[in-house]
Amino acid sequence: MKKTYVYNPETKKMVEKTKFQRNSSTAVHTFSPRISAIDGTQIRDAAQLASHDKKHGVTDPRNYGPDWFARESNRRDERLTGQTKADKLDRLNTLIPLANKYITD
């Protein structure tokens, strides 16, 4: 019977393939084909899904972790209450000319 050998980078030797085990685990991602709700095209793999999402300007909420939603919620609250740097700068740009006018009058 023919044997197959592979190179073991740790021992730097050739070993039988059946005896060789890698230390790192390989994650296998399965992709289930789906039909786009936007344009009805069939999406068969992750690359097609990525290009489809980019083309239509959409994202999948599974791409964002729970910390992302909390961070964006805080940013939204800051924008709505006027606590961003841009809001503070706008207030300063409005108040400084008024203060200067009050002082000179």
N, C-alpha and C positions, 0 to 999 in steps of 0.2 A: 504494500500500500504506500502511496505517495504521501509524504509529510510536507506540511507548509510551515515555514518559519517566518517570524516577524522580529523586528529590531526592538529591543527593550531599552528605552533611553535611560532608565535608572541604572541598570547593570551594564549597559553598553555592550550587550551581547545579543546574539541571535538565539531565540527560544522558540519552542514549538508553539504554534498558534493556539492550540487547544489548552496549553498551560499558561498562556499569557493573559493577565488581567490588568486592565488599566485602573489606576487609582481614582481618576475622575469619573464622575457619573455623567452620562449623556442624557440631556433632557429631550424627549421626543414630543414635539408639538403636533397634534393632529388638527387638521383643518376640515371642517365639514362644509361642503359646497352649499351655496345659498343663492337665492334670487334677490337682486337688488330691489328694495321697495321704492327706490327713486326712479330708476329707468327700466327696470325689468330684465336687465342683463344677468346672465349666470356668472357668478364669481366662484372660480374653482380653487384658488390658492391665495395665500397671504399677500403675495406681490400684486395680484389683481385687485384685492381688497384695498391695499394701500393706494394704488393709482386711482381707483374708483373714488375713494374718500377724498383724495386731493382734487380730483376733477370737479367734484360736486361741492367741495368745501364743507364736508361733514367729518365728524369723528365718532369713535365708539367710546362710550363712557367707561368701558372696561380697560381702556388705555390709561386711565387716571386712577391713582390710589386714593385712599380716604384722606390722607394728609393734603392732597391737592384741593379737594373740595373745601376743607376747613380754611386753607390759605386763601382761596378765591373768595370765600364768604367774608373773611376779614377785609380783604381788599375792596370788595363791594361796599361793605359798611363804611369804610374810610372814604370812598368816593361819595357816597350818599350824604355823609355828615360833614363833608368839606375838610377832611383831615389830611389829604394828600399834599405833597410838596407843591404841586401845581396850584392847588386851591389856596394854600397859604401865600404863595407868590402873587396870585391874582388879588388877594385882599390887600397885600402890601402895595401893589401897584395902583390900587384904587385909593387907599387911605393916604399915602404919602403926598400926592398932589393936593388932596383936600386939606391936609394938615398944613402944607406950605401956603396954601391960599388963605387959611384961617390966620396963620401967623403974620402974613404980610398985610392983611386987611386991618 
